[in-house]
Amino acid sequence: MTSSRDRSQSSRPSVQRPVEPAPGAPPPRVSGSGEEAGEAIERWERNRELGRNRFILLRGAAGWGVPAALLAVGYKLVQEQGFNSSPVLTHDLRVAIIVSFIVFPFAGSLLGRWLWDTGEAHYRTLVRRTRHEETRE
């Protein structure tokens, strides 16, 4: 019996063929190309003006967490009581509301932090690349 290591060493290297664009499709955008990189830098600089904590709060906790909590509570309400014109605030629904409005905004803040960190890393890479290209010219 051969291990996966033996198989990978004995197999031929795979050849990746370029993917043909669909007829009539626009040409692929090159990430980091001049105009696109400039737009991305400007866009992220507007995000940076918010500041890290405000960005995380607006884009993560409020932008993702609160809507997700509202959807979860709505789902729980429909699951529990159906499409009733006068819903009743039961104990289970009360617990679902409290838990949803704690868990989802917290998860949203983690998402917002990840978005900030990856956005900052991408921004620094683009700035460094554009400075390097400017010095070469």
Salt bridges, closest charged atoms under 4 A:
GLU36 OE1 - ARG29 NE 3.28
ASP117 OD2 - ARG113 NE 3.80
GLU120 OE2 - ARG48 NE 2.78
GLU120 OE1 - ARG124 NH1 3.43
